[in-house]
Amino acid sequence: MPSVPGRLVDAPGEPAWLRGTWRGRAVFAVVLVAAVLLGRGATTDGAHLAIVWPASAVGLLWLAGSPGRRHRVLDGALLVLLTTVLRVLTAMPPAESLVLGVAALVHALVGAHSHRRLEPAGFRLTTPAHLRSLALSAALGALASTPVAALAFAVAGVPVGLPAAQWLLRTGVSTFLVLAIVLRTAERRPDAPGHGTRLGERLAVLAATVAAYGLTFWLLDGAPVAFLVVPVAVWVALRRTTTAATVHVVVGAGVVVAATWAGRGPWAHLPPDLQAVCAEAFTGVLAFLTLVLALHRDESADNARQAAEQADLLAAVFASISDAVCVFDARGDSLLRNPAAERLLGGTRATREDWGRRIALQHVDGSAYPVGDGPIARALRGEGVDAEDLRFVSPQHPGGVLLNVSARPLPRVAGVPWSGGVVAAFHDVTEVRAATARVARAHELVSGVLAAATEHAIVAVDTSGVTTLFNEGAERMLGWTAAEVVGTDSARFFVADELRAVAAAEGLDDPRQLFFRVAADGARTARFSFRHRDGRTFPVSLTTTALLGADGDVQGFIGMATDVSELEDSEALFRTALHAAPVGIALVRASGAEAGRLQRVNRSLSRFTGRAEGDLLGTDVGGIFLGGESGDDLFADVLSGFTAEQRLDLQIARGGQEPLRVQVTATLVRLRGGEVTMLCLVEDVTERLAAQAELQRQALHDALTGLPNRLLFLDRLEHAVAAAGRGAGHVGLLYVDLDGFKAVNDTAGHEAGDDLLVQVAALLTACVRPGDTVARLGGDEFAVVCPGTSTEEDLVAIGRRVLDALRDPLAVRGHAGVGHQAVVGASIGVRWCRGSAPAEELLRDADEAMYAAKRAGKGRVVVHRGPGTDDRGAASHLSSGYDG
């Protein structure tokens, strides 16, 4: 497919309407959203990044098809916006989401540009060279975007190292894998003929695939046996079609991702982020190996067909030979070679002059191989060469290919060109030796893992309990060296009394069966005690699994122990803090059939409710509080996820006592095992609310008489006036000033005056109607708000009752408790309001009427009729009511 000017690179089979159109952008946006959601869903618990990220390939293809810089800017902006918004919507912090969106843009631009430089013709996948270009462009894009991703991790406060490595691997591998699958699926060229088309072999491939992946990623959790799937991948790549190999890659990648997401597989014992790194690296290597073999086989098949068309004789003679076979004449010039030799050694015939000049032989370690000592030269001298490994370097193989060579001298026969020559067989053992090296490295990896697990004791025993493996972590944890314990009974590590007690409880004859009894799922984890060399004991979490032989029989057991002393100390500290807390604490189930039930409570909550802890556990949390609501209804907002925290003011019933007023704060927490639980903090606010109420009362009431003060009085008056203005009747106001109060203070003392004011307040309260407000405005001045009065006569009647109540002397106590008879009267001003008027104005009018009463001789009620009557002067607004 030719490159279009202005576009980074042509996408595979891309319709014209996808190129820079809004319809095309909509298609890419939908695919990108689906890819991001799929990737975000492939995140394991505890991991920072997803295991697989197909969105990286979608972004690269999107920008690769953008026709021109302007479209690339727009498409790049859409790519950053979509990935950022989707990450934020899936609970990633906004700042980190934005920087990771920029990293995705960098990856797409660099990857597409790199592929254009490597493959100007566009995206294709029919040869190993195409695969190499695809892998390099994916790797370069991932490498360029990793520093930007590292900045995102730094912004989010995440340790940069491992997430950055995971970003590099995940982005590169996901891009390579998805693009390889898409390209191979879109390739219109038919597969080269596959091998092993018989049903028996296909079933064998299927069985081997299921067995290898099942053992590696499901049954043998944590076992370093990932290399088991490599022979199956090679088998499929070499014996089946490239399409079948691609399907195998898809299935294999799916199994690896699913197993890692489920916490299984060879890396199950690693931290979540490191599991993802291992899974991504393994998936990339497996995919590249399978596809490069399949494509190389396709390419080799093409070469073989071309060679067969050019030389039918050679195809007929050498068709049944799988190794590369060459015939050389007596000079060392190449005469004949079979198709395998053509594929391995290249199409150019080698002459004697080429050896050492154009073609070089090297030892396996890369050192030079003398020309005169080569297998062909020695065979020409009559020496037979059997299965000798050497490295063959030629223009076709500048990096060298590892060959196993056998050569035999040919007899001298007159008249034939091969007389006195050599027949040589070459077998490419590059992959075989690489596989051997990989197995060796796998063993080294196991040894490295054992050596690196310094915080975990890894101990293996045979079926009789004799120790066969004791790693460095075990040496540090238990105090013995491997040399001291390997070959001895493992019983020395355990506490005998504990073993016997637990074994007896479970009906076991041999206590060691507790540790070396494998569960149905292949592993067993339990808490036990280990004994140190110095005699002290400590708790451990011990996971054991069986070691199986080739025929599936149990050969022994391996266990990994983790010291949980600090964990138990933390649990003890938590329990102490839980029960010592002055606030009530409750853990409540948040889901399932037991949702809303109490799992754990502390002593404070038991004290608040007056119920023992055992009585509370298992009951509905709503039953603690007054109101009759269930826990599901009471805390519906936080349980449904509508809010992260819910705060409620409730009351706790306490039998015959007053209900306890509490404030409850509820929030959801995720425990270590992944279970979501609701945490409720219950604070006793009874005294605090009472204190607040008392402060409010003191602010609005007179300290001596307990009546409302001027502030509360004006508030009540304003409300009454507002109600009258809305048509809810009229409002009246009485302003009462005591007559003769100063004489009581002067003769009997201030104590007597205070006593008198208290008694007057009580008399006034008794004289008014229910709903009226009596207030002390200060000194010997009082006021009464009378809402709903129909006429002025109603107010005058209330004033007369006050004057009558004050007619009799009042017994008061002065200084040192001396009794006195106090006689006081009152001058009362009345203001009746027909509608709405300012409260201060009404109070001023009533005060004016009260002073008029005093001027008229005291002991009387005077009504202020308000402006607008017959006369305009102040006196005309007053009329006498009752002369006391």
C-alpha positions, 0 to 999 in steps of 0.5 A: 500500500503506497504512502500518502503524503502528509500521513505518518503511515498507511493503516491496514485496509483502511477505508478512505472515509476513515482518513481525517473525517469526523465519521472516521474519528467517531469510529476510532473514538468508539474503538478507543473507548472500548479499548481503554475500558477493556484495559482498565478492567484488566487491573489486578488488586493492588497494581497501579497499571493494567496488565494489557493496554490495547488502547496504545495500538488503537492510538497509534493506528489513529494517528498513523492514518491522519492526513496532514499535520492539522489533522494530526493535531486535532486527532492527537488532542482527541486522543489525549482528551478521551484517554484522560477523561476515561481514566478519570471516570475510572477512578484515576487522579486527574493530574496523573490521567492528563500526563498519561494521556500525553504519554499515550500521544507521544507513544502514538506519534513516535511509533507511527513515525518509526514504522514509516521510517522502517516500512515506507510501504505501510503496515504489513505482516507477511515476513520476519522483516515486517515483524521486526519493523512492527516490534521496533516501532512499538518498542520505540514508541513505548520507550519515548513515552516512558519518561512522560509516564514516569512524570505522571507516576511522580505527580501521583506520588507513586514510586516511579521505578516499577510502574515505569518499567511496567508502562514500557513493557505493557505499552510496547507489548500491547501495541505489538501484539494487537497490531500483529493480530490486526495486520495478520487478520487483515492480510489478504495474502493466503497462508503458506501451506501448513504442516501437520494437517492430520487430525491426530496431530491437531488434537495433539497440539490442542492437548499439549496447549491445554496442558502447558497453559493449564499447568503453567498458569493455573495448576502450578501457581508460583512455579517457574515453569513458564518455559513449558509453553515455549515448545508448544508455541514453537510446535504451532509456529512450525507445524501449523499455518501462520493464521493458526499461530496468530490464533495461538498468540491470541489465546496464549495472551488471553490466558496469561492476562486472565491468569495474572489478573486472577492472581495465578500463574508463575508470578503469583507470589510476586507483588501485583505490579511485578506480576504485570511486568512479568506477564507483559514481558512473557507475552511479548516474547512468546508472541514475537517468537511464535510469529517470527517462526511462523513468518520465517517458515512462510518465507522459507516456504516461499524460497523453497517453492522458488528453488523447486521451480528453478531446479526440479531435479534438486527438489526430487533428489533432496525433497525428503531430507530435512537437514541442509545437504550440500555436495562439493567437488574436489576443489571445494566448490559447491555443486548441489544443495537441497532446499533446506540448504538453500534456505539455510545457506542462501541462494549463492553457490559457494566456491573454495575462494569464498571460504574465509573471504565471503563465508566465515566459520567461527567456534560457538564462542565466536572465535575464528575457525581456521579455514584449513580446519573447517569440516569441508576442508578436513573431509576433502583430506579424507577425514569424516566429521560427525555432528560438530557445532559451529557458527556460520557467518555469511552475507545472508547471516551477518550475525551468524547462525549456529549449525551442527555439521557432518561431512563425509568424503566422496569416492573418486569416480572417473567422469563425474563432477563430484569425484573426490568431493564431499557431501555435507549435512548442516542442521540449524540448531540455533533454536534448539541451543537457545531453548537449551539455554533458556531452560538453563536460564530458567533453572538459574532464575529459580536459583536466583528467586530462591536466593533473592527471597530473603524475607521468606523461608522456602523449605522443600522436603521429601515424602518422609519429611527430610529437608532437601532445600533450604534457601537464604531466607530460611537461614535468616529466619531460622538461624540454621545454615543449609549445610546443617539442615539439608538431609535432616528431619524437618521436625526441628523447625516446628513446635512439637506440642503445637503440632500434636495438639492440632493434629489430634484435633484433626484426627491425624497420626503424624503431626507433620501431615498438617504441613505436607497435606496438599489441598485439592487446589494444589496448595494449603496456607495456615498459621503455625509456629516456627522454632528458631535455632536459639529456642525462641518461637514466632508465628508464620504463615506457611503455604505448602504445595506438592512437588510432582514427578514426571508421572504425576506422583508426589515426590515431596513438598515445598513450603514458603513461610512468612514471619507474621510477628509484626502483623500479629503485633499490629492486630493486637495494637488495633484491638487495644486502640479499638476498645480504648477509643472513647467513641463507639466504633462498629464494623458493618457488613456492606453487601450480601445476605448479611448486609447491615449486620454488625461484625465488630463493636468496641466497649464504648458502643456497648456502653452507649447502648447498655448491651453486651458486645455478644448481644450486639454482634450479628444484629442489624445496625439500625436496631441500635437507634431510635426510629425503627429504620433498618441499616440498609435504609439508614445508611443507603447513601454510603452503601449505594456509593452515592456519597463517600461519607454519611453523617447522621444525628440519631438517638440511642435507646437506653431502656428506662433512661433518657435517649443518648443523642449521638452523631454517626459518621459512616464510610466504606473501607476495603479490607486487606482481603478485598471485602468492602465493610462499612465503618461507623463512628458513634460520638456521644453529643448529648452534653455538647448539644445541651451546652449549646442549648444553654448558651443559646438560652442565656443569649436570649433570656434575662439572667435574673428573671428568666424572661426573654431579653430585648433581643428575643423580644424584638424577634418575637415582635417582628414575627407577630407584626409580619404575621399581622401584615399577612392577614393573620389578625392584629398585634398589640404591645404593652410597655410596663414601667414600675412605679416606686421601684427606686424607693424599694432599692433605696430602702431595702437594698438591691437584693430586695429590688432583685427579688421584687423584679423576679416576683413582678415577672411571675405576676406579669406572666400570669396576667397575659394570655397563652401565646403572649410574650413577656420580656424584661427590657432592662431595669424595671421596664417590661414589655408584652407582645400580644399577637392576634388581639382583636381590639384595643380593649383587649390590650387595655384589659390585659393592662388592667389585670397587671395593675390589679396584680400589683395592687397588693404589697409584695414580701421581699427579702433584702440584705442578710435575708431581712424581710420587707413589704414592697408596694409598687405600681405600674405605668403602662403604654399600649400600642395596637397595630392594625397592619404591618409596621416596623417593630422599633416604631411600635416599641417607641410608640408604646414607650411614649404612651407609657411616659404619658401615663406617668405624666398623667399620675402613674398607675394607669394605662394609656393607649397610643392610637398612632398618627392619622387621627383627629389631632397631629400632636403627640398628645392627641395620639394618647388617650387614657384608659384606666386610672389605677 
